[in-house]
Amino acid sequence: VVAKDEKYGLFDLNGKMLIEPQYDGLSPTNGYVSVLRDGKTGLVNRNNTIVMPFRYKTVYPQRNGIAQVGDGFFYGVADLQGNLQSKIRYDHIDFSDNYLPKGIFRASIGESNFLIDKYGNEVRQPERN
């Protein structure tokens, strides 16, 4: 990551500029770069091609062609083009549980826990903590 005049860009490991400093924030993750512009986050690839439009407050790309997106308070699931797959209503979504079947994630609303698929469908009734 490189900063210039309070804007951020990206170098590769050989020092080649991949993305000129132009974003308010930048975070490479899972093969994409989450970039912040005018208070909204989008996704670009390492060639600075916009993959997901600047639509959400937060974007965290995951594996399997999906991303966790948020409005600053709650989270949902979107595809990498930014199309919502679930409502933005969860307090937390955990994509890291390796013990669940592929494409199933833990989510919570308050004290209720859910298992959801990448489309936001609940695959099991909520459990109480």
C-alpha positions in Angstrom: 0.0 0.0 0.0 1.3 3.5 -0.9 -0.1 6.8 0.4 0.2 10.2 -1.3 -1.7 13.4 -0.4 -4.0 11.4 1.9 -5.0 9.0 -1.0 -4.0 5.4 -1.2 -2.8 3.1 -4.0 -1.1 -0.2 -4.3 2.3 -1.5 -5.4 3.1 -5.1 -6.3 6.0 -7.0 -4.6 8.4 -5.8 -7.3 7.6 -2.1 -6.7 5.4 -1.8 -9.8 2.5 0.6 -9.3 -0.8 -1.4 -9.7 -3.2 1.3 -8.5 -2.3 4.9 -8.4 -3.1 6.7 -5.1 -6.7 7.8 -5.5 -8.8 6.2 -2.8 -9.6 7.3 0.7 -8.8 3.8 2.1 -7.6 0.5 0.6 -7.3 -3.1 1.8 -6.1 -6.0 -0.3 -7.9 -9.3 0.7 -8.8 -12.6 -0.9 -7.5 -11.6 -4.4 -9.4 -8.3 -4.5 -8.9 -4.8 -3.1 -11.6 -3.2 -1.0 -11.4 0.5 -1.7 -13.1 3.5 0.0 -14.3 6.5 -2.0 -16.6 9.2 -0.7 -17.7 7.1 2.3 -18.7 4.0 0.2 -16.7 0.9 -0.3 -16.3 -1.1 -3.6 -14.1 -3.8 -4.9 -11.5 -3.5 -7.6 -9.1 -6.1 -9.0 -5.3 -5.5 -9.1 -5.7 -3.8 -12.5 -8.0 -1.2 -10.8 -11.0 -2.5 -12.7 -14.2 -2.0 -10.6 -15.6 -5.4 -9.8 -18.2 -4.2 -7.2 -19.7 -0.7 -7.4 -19.3 1.7 -4.5 -22.6 0.9 -2.9 -22.0 -0.2 0.7 -20.3 1.2 3.8 -18.2 -2.0 4.2 -17.2 -4.8 1.9 -15.2 -7.9 2.9 -14.7 -10.3 0.0 -14.8 -13.9 0.9 -14.2 -17.1 -1.0 -16.8 -18.7 -3.4 -17.6 -15.4 -5.2 -19.4 -13.7 -2.3 -18.7 -10.8 0.0 -19.9 -9.6 3.4 -21.4 -6.1 2.9 -22.7 -3.7 5.5 -24.4 -0.4 6.1 -22.2 0.5 9.1 -24.4 -1.3 11.6 -25.6 -4.6 10.1 -24.3 -7.1 7.5 -25.6 -9.2 4.6 -24.2 -11.2 1.8 -23.7 -10.0 -1.8 -22.2 -11.5 -4.9 -19.0 -9.8 -6.1 -20.9 -7.6 -8.5 -22.7 -6.0 -5.5 -26.1 -7.7 -5.9 -27.5 -8.5 -2.5 -28.1 -12.1 -1.9 -29.5 -11.6 1.6 -30.9 -8.7 3.5 -28.5 -6.5 5.5 -29.9 -7.4 8.9 -27.3 -9.5 10.7 -25.1 -8.3 13.6 -22.4 -10.7 12.5 -21.7 -13.2 9.8 -18.9 -15.8 10.3 -17.4 -17.1 7.0 -14.5 -18.8 8.7 -16.1 -21.9 10.3 -14.3 -24.8 8.6 -16.6 -27.4 10.3 -19.7 -26.3 8.4 -20.6 -27.6 4.9 -19.3 -25.5 2.0 -21.4 -22.4 1.4 -23.0 -22.4 4.9 -22.2 -19.7 7.4 -23.0 -18.7 10.9 -24.9 -15.5 11.4 -26.5 -13.8 14.4 -29.1 -11.2 15.2 -28.9 -10.2 18.9 -28.8 -13.5 20.8 -30.2 -15.6 18.0 -27.8 -17.6 15.9 -28.6 -18.9 12.4 -27.0 -21.0 9.8 -27.5 -19.4 6.4 -26.5 -20.2 2.8 -24.8 -17.7 0.5 -28.3 -16.5 -0.6 -29.3 -15.6 3.0 -31.7 -18.6 3.3 -31.8 -19.9 6.8 -30.9 -23.6 6.7 -31.8 -24.3 10.3 -34.0 -22.6 12.9 -32.3 -20.0 15.2 -30.7 -21.2 18.3 -30.5 -19.3 21.6 -27.1 -18.6 23.2 
